[in-house]
Amino acid sequence: MRVVSIGECMIELSDRQADRWRMGFAGDTFNTLWYLRALLPADTQTDYVSAFGDDPFSAEQIAFLSEHGIGIARSPKIAGAVPGLYAITLDARGERSFTYWRSTAAARRLADDPAALAASLTGADLIYFSGITLAILEPAGRRTLLTEFAKARKAGAIIAFDPNYRPRLWAHADEARQTIGAAYDVASLALPTFDDEAALFGDADAQATIARIAPHGPARIVVKAGSDAAVLYDGGAMHTIAPPETVEPVDTTGAGDSFNGAFLASLLTGASAPEATGYAHRIAGRVITHHGALMPLQALAALR
């Protein structure tokens, strides 16, 4: 089995203590692949497809991926480029705030070489991407990426898409609506969050979200709603699936990404879509009791 996730992995600065910061790596599509890697059989090939710089931080990023069993396929290394960066700060009430430096990040050029991109996707059983993957690219790069996804779907790959709408990354809402609609056209599986879809498309409820997305072609749609029940559309049938238990969160940073990773891992190992949704709730519930987006792999091993 081969699984590919494509997007931007950034340098994360967090846990500031006086003039010291903790440095790590994170990003929505990388976080989801982290949970896929943890929850799939050990012999599964996992690749994070992006673009990297030739600086020491990019080298450290690639080494971090390799150390945890994740390759980079044919991802380009671009001379003079560097990774994107963000910092997490807390206000007086303890609420998190994010500051980004990503306008010149190497990942914005991940679709510049169509041949390398096609080679990175060839042979994948699952390809995962998000609205952030699309938002950081120029229009030509978006078209290249969606064209390659359409080819991969025709070749038999599952194309999984989370719109993950972030208004600040888009020039205007119409651009986001058009691009996300085009992504739904090539996706075979969609993992939207209701609040995002309501903000962008004005959906009244999860059923309205499914009714809008389904004509684009995804046979499976899971509308996430945080700690509330998810609504699953599976080949025409609708299921409402609540988390199995109430969890007091410590940090909700990785909730949606871990849900996506667990859902996809469960499907790939033979579960039904309703079973996979329940499993995804359980994993996300475990992850939000842990600080940070990435729960240690060894802590997840028993949950495979």
C-alpha positions in Angstrom: 0.0 0.0 0.0 1.2 3.5 -0.8 -0.2 6.7 0.7 0.7 10.2 -0.4 -0.2 13.5 1.2 0.6 16.8 -0.6 0.9 20.3 0.8 3.0 22.5 3.1 4.9 21.4 6.2 6.0 24.5 8.1 8.4 25.3 10.9 6.4 25.7 14.1 7.5 27.9 17.0 5.5 27.2 20.2 5.8 26.9 24.0 7.5 30.2 24.5 9.4 30.5 27.7 11.0 34.0 28.2 13.3 34.3 25.1 13.2 30.6 24.2 10.9 28.8 21.8 10.3 25.2 21.0 10.7 24.4 17.3 8.8 21.7 15.6 7.2 20.9 12.2 3.5 20.9 11.4 0.9 21.7 8.7 -2.6 20.3 8.0 -1.7 17.8 5.4 1.5 16.7 7.1 -0.4 16.3 10.4 -3.0 14.0 8.7 -0.2 11.9 7.1 1.4 11.6 10.6 -1.7 9.9 11.8 -2.0 7.7 8.7 1.6 6.6 9.3 1.0 5.8 12.9 -2.3 3.9 12.3 -1.5 2.0 9.1 0.6 -1.3 9.0 4.3 -0.7 9.3 5.0 -1.8 5.7 2.8 0.9 4.2 4.8 3.4 2.1 4.1 7.0 3.1 5.3 10.0 1.2 4.9 13.7 1.9 4.9 15.6 -1.4 5.8 19.2 -1.3 8.8 21.4 -2.3 11.7 22.0 -0.1 14.6 24.5 0.1 18.3 23.9 0.2 18.7 25.5 3.6 19.6 23.8 7.0 15.9 23.9 8.1 14.7 22.2 5.0 17.3 19.5 5.5 16.2 19.1 9.1 12.6 18.9 8.0 13.4 16.1 5.5 15.4 14.2 8.1 12.6 14.5 10.6 10.2 13.0 8.0 12.6 10.2 7.2 13.2 9.4 10.9 9.5 8.7 11.3 9.2 6.6 8.2 7.9 9.2 5.8 9.6 9.8 2.4 9.3 12.8 0.0 9.0 11.0 -3.3 10.2 13.3 -6.2 9.5 16.5 -4.3 11.8 19.2 -5.7 14.5 20.9 -3.7 14.7 24.6 -4.8 17.9 26.6 -4.5 17.6 29.6 -2.3 14.1 28.6 -1.0 13.2 28.1 2.7 10.2 26.6 4.6 7.2 28.6 5.8 7.2 29.5 9.5 4.5 30.3 12.1 4.5 31.1 15.8 1.9 30.3 18.4 1.4 32.9 21.1 -1.1 33.1 24.0 -3.1 36.2 25.0 -3.9 37.2 28.6 -6.9 34.8 28.6 -4.8 31.9 27.4 -6.3 31.9 23.9 -3.9 30.9 21.1 -2.9 33.2 18.3 -1.0 32.3 15.1 1.5 34.6 13.2 2.6 33.3 9.8 5.6 34.0 7.5 4.9 31.9 4.4 4.6 34.2 1.4 7.9 33.0 -0.1 7.8 29.4 1.2 9.3 26.7 -1.0 6.0 24.7 -0.8 4.3 27.3 -3.0 6.3 25.8 -5.9 5.3 22.2 -5.4 3.5 22.0 -8.7 6.1 23.9 -10.8 7.5 20.7 -12.3 4.5 18.7 -13.6 6.7 15.7 -14.5 8.2 15.4 -11.0 4.7 15.9 -9.5 3.2 13.1 -11.7 6.1 10.8 -10.7 5.5 11.5 -7.0 1.8 10.5 -7.4 2.2 7.4 -9.6 1.3 4.2 -7.9 -0.5 5.8 -4.9 -3.5 4.0 -3.4 -4.5 7.2 -1.6 -3.7 10.8 -2.3 -4.7 13.4 0.4 -4.8 17.1 -0.1 -6.5 20.2 1.4 -7.8 23.6 0.6 -4.6 25.0 2.0 -2.6 23.0 -0.5 -4.5 24.8 -3.2 -4.6 28.2 -1.6 -0.8 28.6 -1.4 -0.4 27.9 -5.2 -0.7 30.2 -8.1 -3.7 29.5 -10.5 -1.5 27.6 -12.9 -0.2 25.4 -10.1 -3.7 24.6 -9.0 -4.7 23.5 -12.5 -1.6 21.3 -12.7 -2.3 19.7 -9.4 -6.0 19.0 -10.1 -5.2 17.6 -13.5 -2.8 15.2 -11.9 -5.3 14.2 -9.3 -7.9 13.5 -12.0 -5.4 11.2 -13.7 -4.6 9.4 -10.5 -8.3 8.9 -9.7 -8.8 7.4 -13.2 -5.9 5.1 -12.5 -7.6 3.8 -9.3 -6.3 6.0 -6.5 -8.6 7.3 -3.7 -8.5 11.1 -3.9 -9.3 12.5 -0.4 -9.9 16.2 0.1 -10.5 18.4 3.1 -11.4 22.0 2.0 -10.0 23.4 5.3 -11.1 26.9 4.4 -8.8 29.7 5.7 -10.0 33.1 4.5 -6.6 34.9 4.9 -5.0 32.6 2.3 -7.4 33.5 -0.5 -7.6 36.7 -2.4 -11.4 36.7 -2.1 -14.2 34.2 -1.2 -15.3 33.7 -4.8 -11.8 32.4 -5.7 -12.0 30.0 -2.8 -15.5 28.8 -3.8 -14.5 28.2 -7.4 -11.3 26.4 -6.6 -12.8 24.2 -3.8 -15.6 23.3 -6.2 -13.1 22.2 -8.8 -11.3 20.1 -6.1 -14.6 18.4 -5.3 -14.9 17.5 -9.0 -11.7 15.4 -8.8 -12.2 14.0 -5.2 -13.6 10.6 -4.6 -13.8 11.3 -0.8 -14.5 14.6 1.0 -13.8 15.5 4.6 -15.3 19.0 5.1 -15.8 20.8 8.4 -19.3 22.2 8.7 -18.3 25.6 10.2 -15.9 26.2 7.3 -18.6 25.2 4.7 -21.2 27.3 6.3 -18.9 30.3 6.3 -17.9 30.0 2.7 -21.1 28.6 1.1 -23.9 29.5 3.5 -25.0 25.9 4.2 -27.8 25.7 6.8 -26.8 22.3 8.1 -24.6 19.2 7.4 -27.2 17.7 5.2 -27.2 20.9 3.0 -23.4 20.6 2.8 -23.7 17.0 1.6 -26.4 17.9 -0.9 -24.2 20.6 -2.4 -21.0 18.4 -2.6 -22.4 15.1 -3.7 -23.2 16.2 -7.3 -19.5 16.9 -7.8 -18.8 13.2 -7.6 -17.4 12.1 -4.2 -19.0 8.8 -3.2 -18.2 9.3 0.4 -18.5 12.6 2.4 -17.9 13.1 6.1 -19.0 16.4 7.5 -17.1 17.0 10.8 -18.5 19.2 13.5 -15.9 19.3 16.3 -17.1 17.5 19.4 -20.6 17.1 17.9 -21.8 14.2 15.7 -20.4 13.8 12.3 -22.7 13.2 9.3 -21.6 10.5 6.9 -22.8 10.2 3.3 -21.8 6.8 2.0 -22.9 5.8 -1.5 -26.3 7.5 -1.1 -27.0 6.5 2.6 -26.8 9.1 5.4 -25.5 8.3 8.9 -25.2 10.5 12.0 -22.3 9.3 14.1 -21.5 10.8 17.5 -18.3 10.5 19.4 -18.4 7.5 21.7 -17.6 9.6 24.8 -17.3 13.1 26.0 -13.6 14.3 26.3 -12.3 17.3 28.2 -9.8 18.8 25.7 -6.3 19.9 26.6 -5.4 21.1 23.1 -7.7 20.9 20.0 -5.0 21.8 17.5 -4.8 18.3 15.9 -8.4 17.3 16.2 -9.6 17.6 12.6 -6.3 16.3 11.1 -6.2 13.3 13.3 -9.8 12.5 12.6 -9.0 12.6 8.9 -6.0 10.4 9.3 -7.8 7.8 11.4 -10.8 7.7 9.1 -8.6 7.1 6.1 -6.4 4.5 7.8 -9.5 2.6 9.0 -11.0 2.5 5.5 -7.7 1.4 4.0 -7.5 -1.5 6.4 -10.9 -2.8 5.6 -13.4 -1.0 7.9 -16.8 0.2 6.7 -17.3 3.9 6.4 -19.5 4.1 9.6 -16.9 2.0 11.5 -14.2 4.3 10.2 -16.1 7.4 11.4 -16.5 6.0 14.9 -12.8 5.1 15.0 -11.9 8.6 13.8 -13.9 10.1 16.7 -12.0 7.8 19.2 -8.6 8.8 17.9 -9.4 12.5 17.7 -10.7 12.3 21.3 -7.4 10.8 22.4 -5.3 13.4 20.5 -7.0 16.4 22.0 -6.0 15.2 25.5 -2.4 15.8 24.4 -0.5 19.1 23.9 0.4 19.8 20.2 -0.8 18.7 16.8 1.3 15.6 16.7 0.8 12.9 19.2 3.9 10.7 19.5 3.9 7.7 17.2 4.6 5.3 20.0 1.6 6.5 21.9 -0.6 5.7 18.9 0.9 2.3 18.1 -1.6 0.4 20.4 -4.5 2.1 18.7 -3.8 0.6 15.2 
